[in-house]
């Protein structure tokens, strides 16, 4: 039972354009959502997070949107840069519980020059 | 650099053997988490320790065990290794525990385990 799903295994975007990565979840107990970026041979790097009391959080070029009714979140990267090429993982957690992060399968983003 | 360190970076061993992976959390973080990433898989939660005490278990095999020491470093012990245990093992740390929902976890570089 995959509680966090990233349905696009890969995404290719032209440099300077917007990259939109999507994530769906099924567990209504999740109240905190995070995006991580991962380069090969490195650990995941925390990018941005959002609490369920918000519907948007912005940090520089990165914006995360949360639609609780649809159980959907997305990460927007504007403008996309070559260094953004990596695998992006969506993760979710529930407060008061095990504090574990439940990860999606990841989306490989490639930024083309 | 997340501030989380893991050793060794690579480990090659044979089936049936036992290995120990080590993790040092970021300074000030009391929580340590272990995750496994197998080929073509997402990260799977294994276990969580807070200030020396086990707090939660995920999909961790009985052949695997972990502990967190008074200096807050943690070790993941894998025994009776099988080919299927080959994976990347990540440690993460966070300062948060309790009812707070703000749970940014910071990951180490991982240990790549290869079982031959």
HADDOCK unambig.tbl for C-alpha pairs under 7 A between the chains (distance, minus, plus):
assign (segid A and resid 31 and name CA) (segid B and resid 101 and name CA) 6.71 0.50 0.50
assign (segid A and resid 32 and name CA) (segid B and resid 101 and name CA) 5.97 0.50 0.50
assign (segid A and resid 32 and name CA) (segid B and resid 102 and name CA) 6.69 0.50 0.50
assign (segid A and resid 42 and name CA) (segid B and resid 109 and name CA) 4.82 0.50 0.50
assign (segid A and resid 42 and name CA) (segid B and resid 110 and name CA) 6.89 0.50 0.50
assign (segid A and resid 43 and name CA) (segid B and resid 107 and name CA) 5.64 0.50 0.50
assign (segid A and resid 43 and name CA) (segid B and resid 108 and name CA) 5.45 0.50 0.50
assign (segid A and resid 43 and name CA) (segid B and resid 109 and name CA) 4.17 0.50 0.50
assign (segid A and resid 43 and name CA) (segid B and resid 110 and name CA) 5.86 0.50 0.50
assign (segid A and resid 44 and name CA) (segid B and resid 107 and name CA) 5.92 0.50 0.50
assign (segid A and resid 45 and name CA) (segid B and resid 106 and name CA) 7.00 0.50 0.50
assign (segid A and resid 45 and name CA) (segid B and resid 107 and name CA) 6.75 0.50 0.50
assign (segid A and resid 46 and name CA) (segid B and resid 106 and name CA) 6.61 0.50 0.50
assign (segid A and resid 94 and name CA) (segid B and resid 101 and name CA) 6.55 0.50 0.50
assign (segid A and resid 95 and name CA) (segid B and resid 99 and name CA) 5.31 0.50 0.50
assign (segid A and resid 95 and name CA) (segid B and resid 100 and name CA) 5.67 0.50 0.50
assign (segid A and resid 95 and name CA) (segid B and resid 101 and name CA) 4.35 0.50 0.50
assign (segid A and resid 96 and name CA) (segid B and resid 98 and name CA) 5.89 0.50 0.50
assign (segid A and resid 96 and name CA) (segid B and resid 99 and name CA) 4.16 0.50 0.50
assign (segid A and resid 96 and name CA) (segid B and resid 100 and name CA) 6.81 0.50 0.50
assign (segid A and resid 98 and name CA) (segid B and resid 55 and name CA) 6.84 0.50 0.50
assign (segid A and resid 98 and name CA) (segid B and resid 56 and name CA) 5.29 0.50 0.50
assign (segid A and resid 100 and name CA) (segid B and resid 45 and name CA) 6.51 0.50 0.50
assign (segid A and resid 101 and name CA) (segid B and resid 45 and name CA) 6.98 0.50 0.50
assign (segid A and resid 103 and name CA) (segid B and resid 42 and name CA) 6.25 0.50 0.50
assign (segid A and resid 103 and name CA) (segid B and resid 43 and name CA) 5.96 0.50 0.50
assign (segid A and resid 104 and name CA) (segid B and resid 42 and name CA) 6.09 0.50 0.50
assign (segid A and resid 105 and name CA) (segid B and resid 41 and name CA) 6.27 0.50 0.50
assign (segid A and resid 105 and name CA) (segid B and resid 42 and name CA) 4.44 0.50 0.50
assign (segid A and resid 106 and name CA) (segid B and resid 42 and name CA) 6.75 0.50 0.50
